[in-house]
């Protein structure tokens, strides 16, 4: 299920973050800078999705301000928590999305 590049719609589905929020975060956080293809569409890599999931956790779940989230990202995301790594969370969300789509087809 891994791909080299994801569209903004796919990333929005995987991360459950709306596209307009992704575009906003792109302007605020230097760590999030998806490339654009020849048509001008954003293309996200696995590392971009991991960054988005980390931002979602910090901003939406832990209620960090954008400045606070920026500081955590600058420290390479080091926190005192012993939670699942962001990459594992991303993989689980992709699996859930795949299974939900499969369920809809049944």
N, C-alpha and C positions, 0 to 999 in steps of 0.2 A: 504494500500500500504506500510505500515511500516514493516520493517524487522528487525531482530536482528542484522544480519551481511550482509555486501555488499562486493562483489568482487571488485577488482581494476577496472575492465571494467565498472561495474555498477556505481561506484563512478565517474569515468571519464565521463560517459554519463550524470550523474546528475549534476555534477559541471562544466562541459565543460572545464576541465583541463586535459591535456594529461597525460597518465600513467607515462611516463618518468619524467614529472614535479612532479607528486605526489611522486615518489620514491626519487627524489632529495630533495624535501621539507622535506621528512621524515628524511633525513640525517642532515638537517640544523636546523629544529625546534624541540625542545624537546617536545612540546605540541602535536606533531603529531607522534604517535607511534602505528600503527595498529599491532594487533597480527597476528601470522601466524598459519594456521591450520596444521594438521598432514602432509599434502602434501607440506607444505612450501609456500602456497599461502597466500597473505595478506588478512585479513578480517577486514573490517572497521565497526565501530559502528556509530550510529547517531551523537555522539559527535565529532567523527573524521571528519565526513562530514561537520559539522558546523564549525570546525576549518579550514578546507580546503576552505570553502566559505569565511570565514573571511580573510584568507591569499590571496585568489584570489582578493578580494575587495581591500585589502591594497596594494598588489604588482602590480597587473595588471591594476586596475582601478584608484587607487589613487597615483600610481607610488612611493610607499615607497621602500626604499632599504630593503634587507633582515634584516639588523640590525635594521632599523626603525620598520619594521613589528614585529620583535622579541620583541622590547621594548613595543609596543602596546599590544601584547599578554601577556606579563608579567604583565602589568597593568590590566589584565583581560578584555582586549578589550574595556576599557572605552575610549570613544571619545566624542567630543562635538556635533557630529551629532545627529539629531533626525530622523534617517532612520528606515526602517523596520528591526526588529531583524533578525539575521542570520538564526535562526531556521525557521522563516516564509519564507524567501527567499528560503531555502532548500526545504520546502514543496511545494512552488510554482513551483520550477524547476522540482521536481518529478512529479507533476501534468501535467506540460507541456510535459515532456517526455512521460508519459503515454498516453496523448491525441494524441501526434504525432504518436505514435506507433499504436494507435487505428485508426487514420485517414488513415494510410498506409494500414491497413487491409480492409478498405471500398472500 
